């Protein structure tokens, strides 16, 4: 299982392998960040890796922080988003 910096499972993503090699491989410059973020780097990646020198968001005592909670897939319902947050934080805390 390839885990993203924020706890998503890359292999379950419809864009993995085609449009995205995973945030760690592209140093946070995922296709959506390049298209939608002024700095062209995922804000979570920038915070965890570039600013704090963490391996991923799981190293942060504040996870899920405000930014983590506010970055919502626009195609998800609020209920799906809340469950995703729980699942992602659980994966990050259980990783070895």
C-alpha positions in Angstrom: 0.0 0.0 0.0 1.4 3.4 -1.0 0.3 6.0 1.5 0.2 9.7 0.7 1.5 12.3 3.0 -2.0 13.0 4.3 -3.0 9.4 4.7 -4.8 8.7 1.4 -4.2 5.4 -0.2 -2.6 6.2 -3.5 -3.4 2.9 -5.2 -7.1 3.5 -4.6 -7.0 6.9 -6.4 -8.3 7.0 -9.9 -5.4 9.4 -10.9 -2.6 7.3 -9.5 -0.2 6.0 -12.1 -1.8 8.1 -14.9 -1.9 11.7 -13.8 -0.2 11.3 -10.4 2.8 9.3 -9.2 2.0 10.1 -5.5 2.8 13.3 -3.6 6.0 12.0 -2.2 7.3 11.1 -5.6 6.5 14.5 -7.1 7.5 16.5 -4.0 4.0 17.8 -3.4 3.6 19.0 -7.0 0.5 16.9 -7.7 -1.5 17.6 -10.8 -4.3 19.3 -8.9 -1.8 21.5 -6.9 -0.1 22.6 -10.1 -3.5 23.5 -11.6 -5.1 25.1 -8.5 -2.5 26.3 -5.9 -0.5 29.5 -6.4 2.7 27.9 -5.2 2.0 24.7 -7.2 2.7 22.5 -4.1 0.1 20.8 -2.0 -0.3 23.0 1.2 -0.2 19.9 3.4 3.0 18.7 1.8 4.6 22.1 2.1 3.7 22.4 5.8 4.7 18.9 6.8 7.8 18.3 4.6 9.1 21.6 3.5 8.5 23.7 6.6 8.6 21.1 9.4 10.8 18.4 7.9 8.4 15.7 8.8 8.0 12.4 6.9 4.2 13.1 6.6 1.3 14.6 8.5 1.3 11.7 10.9 4.5 13.1 12.6 2.6 16.3 13.6 1.0 16.4 17.0 -1.7 18.7 15.6 -3.1 16.3 13.0 -5.8 16.8 12.0 -5.1 20.5 12.0 -7.4 23.2 10.5 -5.7 23.0 7.1 -6.0 19.2 7.1 -9.7 19.4 8.0 -10.5 22.2 5.5 -8.9 20.5 2.5 -12.0 18.7 1.3 -12.6 16.8 -2.0 -15.3 18.9 -3.7 -17.0 15.6 -4.8 -17.4 14.4 -1.2 -20.3 14.9 1.0 -19.7 16.3 4.5 -20.3 12.9 6.0 -17.8 11.3 3.6 -15.3 14.0 4.3 -15.6 13.4 8.1 -15.1 9.7 7.7 -12.2 10.2 5.4 -10.5 12.4 8.0 -10.9 9.6 10.6 -9.6 7.0 8.3 -6.6 9.0 7.1 -5.5 10.0 10.6 -5.9 6.4 11.7 -3.7 5.2 8.8 -1.0 7.8 9.6 -0.9 6.9 13.3 -0.7 3.2 12.5 2.1 3.4 9.9 5.4 1.9 10.7 
